[in-house]
């Protein structure tokens, strides 16, 4: 193996070492591919100094190195600051090495830094359908030609023959192509790994949610069924008084209704995305919901106050939308066991359909507010947390937004925002 090939491989080894260490850092982070500019600057500076310390000898007179390979690669994947630092490192170290080559370097570094930044900006701005390693290869050809031109200007034409010039261009081109191609492959590998981990975490989160819901549903349905079974057993007694028999019947039916409510909430939450969406008249839907909950409100001495604006339309499913509104209103009513006011306001505000449902009931603390809508969590003694999960799911399907404000002993306000339809 000739000496020039050994020198070339040593220079490439220095650059590959920088790439490998950086990629090991990225893989260890196990996160999306985020550029660490300080680390790139440090590793590139080390590889540049090593390349300049152990140059390549194409002949006894023509000596060069691959210092500009990590420079253009780092600028392309880094930023302007990285380029300025690395350019300064090259100029300072070349000054200590001495010789006429320092003046060529002094003129060449600003040109290469500017050239790379301009091409990088053009490449990203116009979203060219071209792999980045070909762009970097093109940059290497340009700066190689500039080096050859400056060598002629400084009177080194006799040293840099045509054969040497071609070798110099080809070596720089292949070196930049190899390094940038390797970086792109490693970058895709890291991004693919991050996507796979994200998908795995998402799947685990779904399984945890299903497990939590299954356990919650099982617990909440089993309780009323057990109670109902006990009352039915008591009804078998022939000596049971008529009033007691009626009371047991009513209690059994109420427990079955509670089990049905839990199952209804679960089915609404788990409903597939195939629900047919149409244009909803939000005011009309609200009026129907109010007529449903009004008897419950009257039983609890709760006054319903409505301020409903006409011409409020959005896209959604009537069935799940009504279910979501009923869930919120029921929560508000149950939060006011001693009576109170339930306020419902509807208007178009800032080009969004705004629906606000407020109560002056028990309210929630900030810690409770953070947990609202999660399975198992409920401020009610017999709650499952599914009701608000249904609401959140419905609002998300309708491309809306839900805001919840609450304060202990002062009440809770739900604000639902939806895109309007004119």
C-alpha positions in Angstrom: 0.0 0.0 0.0 1.4 3.4 -1.1 2.2 6.1 1.5 -0.4 8.5 0.0 -3.2 5.9 0.5 -2.1 5.3 4.1 -2.2 9.1 4.7 -5.6 9.4 3.1 -7.0 6.5 5.2 -5.6 8.1 8.4 -7.4 11.4 7.5 -10.6 9.6 6.9 -10.2 7.7 10.1 -10.0 11.0 12.0 -13.2 12.2 10.4 -15.1 8.9 10.8 -14.1 8.9 14.5 -15.8 12.3 14.9 -18.9 11.0 13.1 -19.0 7.8 15.1 -18.7 9.5 18.5 -21.4 12.0 17.6 -23.8 9.2 16.4 -23.1 7.2 19.6 -24.2 10.2 21.6 -27.4 10.6 19.5 -28.3 6.9 19.8 -27.6 7.0 23.6 -30.0 9.9 24.0 -32.8 7.7 22.5 -34.7 10.7 21.3 -35.6 12.4 18.1 -32.5 13.6 16.1 -31.7 16.9 17.7 -28.5 18.7 16.6 -26.0 19.3 19.4 -24.1 22.3 18.1 -21.4 22.5 20.8 -20.6 18.8 20.5 -20.3 19.1 16.7 -18.0 22.1 17.0 -15.7 20.3 19.5 -15.5 17.0 17.6 -15.0 18.7 14.2 -12.3 20.9 15.6 -10.4 17.9 16.9 -10.7 16.0 13.6 -9.6 19.2 11.6 -6.5 19.6 13.8 -5.6 15.9 13.5 -6.0 16.0 9.7 -3.8 19.1 9.4 -1.2 17.5 11.7 -1.0 14.3 9.6 -1.4 15.5 6.0 -1.6 13.5 2.8 1.4 13.5 0.4 0.4 13.1 -3.2 4.1 13.8 -4.1 7.2 15.0 -2.3 6.1 18.5 -3.1 2.3 18.5 -3.0 0.9 18.1 0.5 -2.7 18.6 1.5 -5.3 17.3 4.0 -9.1 16.8 4.4 -9.6 19.7 6.8 -12.4 21.1 4.7 -14.4 17.9 4.8 -15.5 18.2 8.4 -15.8 22.0 7.9 -18.4 21.8 5.1 -20.2 18.8 6.6 -20.5 20.6 10.0 -21.8 23.8 8.5 -24.3 22.0 6.4 -25.7 20.0 9.4 -25.0 22.7 12.0 -25.3 26.5 11.7 -23.4 29.7 10.9 -21.8 29.8 14.4 -20.3 26.4 14.0 -18.8 27.4 10.6 -17.2 30.6 12.1 -15.7 28.7 15.0 -14.3 25.9 12.8 -13.0 28.4 10.2 -11.2 30.3 13.0 -9.6 27.0 14.2 -8.3 26.2 10.8 -6.8 29.6 10.3 -5.2 29.8 13.7 -3.7 26.3 13.5 -2.5 26.8 9.9 -0.7 30.0 11.1 1.3 28.0 13.6 2.2 25.5 10.9 3.7 28.3 8.8 4.5 28.5 5.1 2.8 30.2 2.1 -0.2 27.9 2.5 -1.4 30.1 5.4 -2.3 32.9 3.0 -4.2 30.5 0.8 -6.0 29.2 3.9 -6.7 32.8 5.0 -8.4 33.6 1.7 -10.0 30.2 1.3 -11.8 29.6 4.6 -14.2 32.6 4.3 -15.0 31.6 0.8 -15.8 28.0 1.7 -17.9 29.0 4.8 -19.9 31.5 2.8 -20.3 29.2 -0.2 -21.6 26.3 2.0 -24.0 28.6 3.9 -25.4 30.0 0.6 -25.9 26.6 -1.0 -27.4 25.2 2.3 -29.9 28.1 2.5 -30.8 27.6 -1.2 -31.2 23.8 -0.7 -33.5 24.2 2.3 -35.5 27.1 0.9 -36.4 25.5 -2.4 -36.7 22.0 -1.0 -34.7 20.5 -3.8 -35.4 16.8 -4.5 -31.8 15.9 -4.1 -30.0 13.9 -1.4 -27.9 16.1 0.8 -24.7 14.1 0.2 -24.8 15.0 -3.5 -25.2 18.6 -2.6 -22.2 18.3 -0.3 -20.3 16.5 -3.0 -21.0 19.4 -5.3 -19.7 21.9 -2.7 -16.4 19.8 -2.4 -15.9 20.1 -6.1 -16.3 23.9 -6.0 -13.9 24.4 -3.1 -11.4 22.0 -4.6 -11.4 24.1 -7.8 -11.0 27.3 -5.7 -8.0 25.8 -3.9 -6.4 24.9 -7.3 -7.0 28.4 -8.6 -5.5 30.1 -5.5 -2.5 27.8 -5.7 -1.9 29.1 -9.2 -2.3 32.7 -8.0 0.4 32.1 -5.3 2.8 30.6 -7.9 2.5 26.9 -7.1 1.5 25.8 -10.7 4.6 23.8 -11.1 3.8 21.7 -8.1 0.1 21.3 -8.8 0.0 19.4 -12.1 -3.1 18.4 -14.0 -2.9 14.9 -12.6 -2.5 16.2 -9.1 -5.4 18.6 -9.5 -7.7 15.8 -10.7 -6.6 13.5 -7.8 -7.2 16.3 -5.4 -10.8 17.0 -6.6 -11.7 13.3 -6.7 -10.3 12.6 -3.2 -12.2 15.6 -1.7 -15.4 14.7 -3.6 -15.4 11.0 -2.6 -14.4 11.8 1.0 -17.3 14.3 1.4 -19.7 11.9 -0.3 -18.7 9.0 2.0 -18.9 11.0 5.2 -22.2 12.7 4.4 -23.8 9.5 3.1 -22.8 7.7 6.3 -24.2 10.6 8.4 -27.5 10.4 6.4 -27.8 6.6 6.9 -27.1 6.9 10.6 -29.5 9.8 10.9 -32.3 7.7 9.2 -31.5 4.8 11.5 -31.8 7.0 14.6 -35.1 8.6 13.4 -36.5 5.1 12.5 -35.6 3.9 16.0 -37.2 6.9 17.6 -40.4 6.3 15.6 -40.5 2.7 16.5 -40.0 3.5 20.2 -42.8 6.2 19.9 -45.1 3.6 18.3 -44.3 1.1 21.0 -44.9 3.6 23.8 -48.2 4.7 22.2 -49.3 1.0 22.0 -48.3 0.5 25.6 -50.3 3.6 26.6 -53.3 2.3 24.8 -53.0 -1.1 26.5 -52.7 0.6 29.9 -55.8 2.7 29.1 -57.8 -0.4 28.1 -56.7 -2.3 31.2 -57.6 0.7 33.4 -61.0 1.1 31.7 -61.7 -2.7 31.9 -60.9 -2.8 35.6 -63.0 0.3 36.2 -66.0 -0.9 34.2 -65.8 -4.3 35.8 -65.7 -2.8 39.3 -68.5 -0.3 38.7 -70.8 -2.7 36.9 -70.3 -5.5 39.4 -71.3 -3.4 42.4 -74.9 -2.5 41.2 -75.4 -6.0 39.9 -74.4 -7.4 43.3 -76.8 -5.0 45.0 -79.6 -5.9 42.6 -79.1 -9.6 43.1 -79.4 -9.1 46.9 -82.7 -7.2 46.5 -84.1 -9.9 44.2 -83.2 -12.5 46.8 -85.0 -10.5 49.4 -88.1 -10.2 47.2 -88.4 -14.0 47.3 -89.5 -13.8 50.9 -93.3 -14.4 51.2 -93.5 -12.4 54.5 -92.2 -9.2 52.9 -94.4 -6.1 53.4 -95.8 -4.5 50.3 -94.1 -1.1 51.0 -90.7 -2.9 51.4 -91.3 -4.9 48.2 -91.9 -1.7 46.3 -88.9 0.0 47.9 -86.7 -3.0 46.9 -88.0 -3.0 43.4 -87.1 0.7 43.0 -83.7 0.2 44.5 -83.0 -2.7 42.2 -84.1 -0.7 39.2 -82.0 2.3 40.2 -78.9 0.1 40.6 -79.5 -1.4 37.1 -79.9 2.1 35.7 -76.5 3.0 37.3 -74.9 0.0 35.6 -76.5 1.0 32.3 -75.1 4.6 32.7 -71.6 3.2 33.2 -71.8 1.0 30.1 -73.3 3.8 28.0 -70.4 6.1 29.0 -67.9 3.4 28.1 -69.5 2.6 24.7 -69.6 6.3 23.8 -65.9 6.7 24.8 -64.9 3.6 22.8 -67.1 4.4 19.8 -65.3 4.0 16.5 -64.3 6.9 14.2 -66.8 5.8 11.6 -69.5 8.0 13.3 -71.4 9.9 10.7 -70.8 13.7 11.1 -73.3 16.3 9.9 -74.0 20.0 10.4 -75.2 20.5 13.9 -77.5 23.3 15.1 -75.8 23.7 18.5 -78.7 25.8 19.9 -81.3 23.2 18.9 -79.2 20.4 20.4 -78.7 22.3 23.7 -82.4 22.9 24.0 -83.1 19.1 23.6 -80.4 18.4 26.2 -81.9 20.9 28.6 -85.3 19.3 28.3 -83.7 15.9 29.2 -81.9 17.2 32.3 -84.5 19.6 33.5 -86.5 17.1 35.6 -83.2 16.1 37.3 -82.4 19.8 38.0 -85.8 20.4 39.4 -85.5 17.5 41.8 -82.2 19.0 43.1 -83.7 22.6 43.3 -81.4 23.8 40.6 -82.3 26.7 38.3 -81.2 26.5 34.7 -80.2 29.8 33.1 -79.8 29.9 29.3 -78.3 32.5 27.0 -78.3 30.9 23.6 -77.3 32.7 20.4 -78.9 31.8 17.1 -77.0 30.7 14.0 -74.4 28.6 15.8 -73.5 25.6 13.6 -70.6 23.2 13.7 -69.8 19.7 12.4 -70.4 16.6 14.6 -72.6 13.6 15.5 -75.9 14.4 17.2 -75.8 11.3 19.3 -72.3 11.7 20.8 -72.6 15.4 21.0 -75.8 15.2 23.1 -74.2 12.5 25.3 -71.2 14.8 26.0 -73.5 17.7 26.9 -75.6 15.5 29.2 -72.5 14.2 30.9 -71.3 17.8 31.7 -74.7 18.9 32.9 -75.2 15.8 35.1 -71.8 16.5 36.6 -72.7 20.1 37.3 -76.1 19.1 38.8 -74.5 16.4 41.0 -71.9 19.0 42.2 -74.8 21.1 43.7 -76.6 18.7 46.1 -78.1 21.6 48.0 -79.3 23.4 45.0 -77.8 26.2 42.9 -77.7 27.7 39.4 -76.7 26.0 36.2 -75.7 28.5 33.6 -75.5 27.6 29.8 -74.3 30.2 27.4 -73.8 29.8 23.6 -72.3 32.4 21.2 -69.9 32.8 18.4 -66.7 34.4 19.8 -63.5 35.1 17.8 -64.9 33.0 14.9 -65.5 29.9 17.1 -68.7 28.4 18.5 -68.3 28.9 22.2 -70.4 26.8 24.6 -70.0 27.5 28.4 -71.6 25.4 31.1 -71.1 26.7 34.7 -72.2 25.7 38.1 -71.7 27.2 41.6 -71.3 23.8 43.2 -68.5 22.1 45.2 -65.8 22.9 42.6 -62.3 21.2 42.4 -58.8 21.9 43.6 -56.0 22.4 41.2 -54.7 18.9 41.8 -58.1 17.5 41.1 -58.4 19.7 38.0 -55.2 18.1 36.6 -56.6 14.6 37.0 -60.0 15.3 35.6 -61.0 13.0 32.7 -58.6 10.1 33.7 -60.0 6.6 34.4 -60.5 5.8 38.1 -60.5 9.5 39.0 -63.8 11.2 40.0 -64.8 13.7 42.6 -68.0 11.7 43.1 -68.2 8.9 45.6 -69.5 6.5 42.9 -68.0 8.0 39.9 -65.7 6.3 37.3 -64.2 9.3 35.5 -65.6 8.0 32.2 -68.1 10.8 31.8 -65.5 13.5 31.2 -63.4 11.1 29.2 -66.4 10.8 26.9 -66.6 14.6 26.7 -62.9 15.0 25.8 -63.1 12.3 23.2 -66.2 13.9 21.6 -64.7 17.3 21.5 -61.5 15.9 19.9 -63.4 14.1 17.2 -65.2 17.4 16.4 -61.9 19.2 16.1 -62.8 21.3 19.1 -61.1 22.4 22.3 -62.2 22.0 25.9 -61.2 24.3 28.8 -62.0 23.6 32.4 -61.8 26.2 35.2 -62.7 25.4 38.8 -62.3 26.5 42.4 -63.2 24.8 45.6 -66.6 25.8 46.9 -67.1 28.3 44.1 -68.0 26.0 41.2 -66.8 24.7 37.8 -66.9 26.1 34.3 -66.6 24.0 31.1 -65.9 25.9 27.9 -66.2 24.0 24.6 -64.9 25.6 21.5 -65.8 24.3 18.0 -65.0 25.5 14.4 -68.1 27.2 13.0 -70.0 26.3 9.8 -71.6 29.2 8.0 
